[in-house]
């Protein structure tokens, strides 16, 4: 149990870091119009890593991460110009973050 909790905790912290990086990328792409810091290819890699890490954190986190991947796939191209795209991706990030936090709160 202790090792399992340690693995979940480590994956959760990395997920939170990756989610923060993705959120920063969204803000750079949309609000700053910065194509370097808001590069969608980097976003795809980050979303993929979030999806991969979510496996260690349970079904709810996995479900949220997959939903985030779907939202990213629908909206990444609209990030520079469309507020609705930025808002949709940030909402999916927030939902995934919330699910990760719930997992952390449930650990012994």
C-alpha positions in Angstrom: 0.0 0.0 0.0 2.8 2.4 0.9 4.6 1.9 -2.4 1.4 2.2 -4.3 0.6 5.5 -2.6 4.1 6.7 -3.3 3.8 5.9 -7.0 0.4 7.6 -7.2 1.7 10.6 -5.3 4.7 11.0 -7.6 2.6 10.6 -10.8 0.0 13.1 -9.4 2.6 15.7 -8.7 4.1 15.3 -12.2 0.6 15.6 -13.6 0.0 18.8 -11.8 3.2 20.2 -13.1 2.4 19.2 -16.7 -1.1 20.6 -16.4 0.4 23.9 -15.2 2.8 24.0 -18.2 -0.1 23.3 -20.6 -2.2 26.1 -19.0 0.8 28.4 -19.4 1.1 27.4 -23.1 -2.6 28.1 -23.7 -2.2 31.6 -22.2 1.0 32.3 -24.2 -0.8 31.2 -27.4 -4.0 33.1 -26.8 -3.3 36.2 -24.8 0.4 36.8 -25.7 0.1 35.5 -29.3 3.5 33.9 -28.7 4.0 31.1 -31.2 7.2 29.9 -29.5 5.9 29.6 -25.9 2.4 28.7 -27.2 3.6 26.1 -29.7 0.8 23.5 -30.3 3.3 20.7 -31.0 4.6 21.2 -27.5 1.0 21.1 -26.3 0.4 17.8 -28.0 3.4 16.3 -26.3 2.3 17.7 -22.9 -1.3 16.4 -23.4 0.2 13.0 -24.4 2.3 12.9 -21.2 -0.7 13.9 -19.1 -2.7 11.0 -20.6 0.1 8.6 -20.0 0.6 9.6 -16.4 -3.1 9.5 -15.7 -3.0 5.7 -15.8 -1.2 5.7 -12.4 -3.9 7.8 -10.8 -7.1 5.9 -11.2 -10.2 5.8 -13.5 -11.5 9.3 -12.8 -8.1 11.0 -13.5 -7.7 8.8 -16.6 -11.2 9.8 -17.8 -10.5 13.5 -17.3 -7.1 13.3 -19.1 -8.7 11.6 -22.1 -11.4 14.3 -22.1 -8.6 16.9 -22.0 -7.0 15.2 -25.0 -10.3 15.3 -26.9 -10.8 19.0 -26.1 -7.2 19.8 -27.0 -7.7 18.0 -30.3 -10.8 20.1 -31.1 -9.4 23.4 -30.0 -5.7 23.7 -30.3 -5.8 25.3 -33.7 -8.2 28.0 -32.5 -6.1 29.0 -29.5 -4.4 32.1 -31.0 -7.7 33.7 -32.1 -10.7 32.2 -30.4 -11.4 32.8 -26.7 -13.9 29.9 -26.7 -11.0 27.6 -27.6 -8.7 28.9 -24.8 -11.6 28.7 -22.3 -12.5 25.1 -23.3 -8.9 23.9 -22.9 -8.5 25.7 -19.6 -11.8 24.2 -18.3 -10.6 20.7 -19.2 -7.2 21.4 -17.5 -9.1 22.6 -14.4 -11.2 19.4 -14.4 -8.2 17.2 -14.7 -6.4 19.1 -12.0 -9.4 18.8 -9.7 -9.5 15.0 -10.2 -5.8 14.7 -9.4 -6.3 16.7 -6.2 -9.1 14.4 -5.2 -6.8 11.4 -5.6 -4.1 13.1 -3.5 -6.7 13.9 -0.7 -7.7 10.2 -0.6 -4.3 8.8 0.0 -3.3 7.6 3.4 
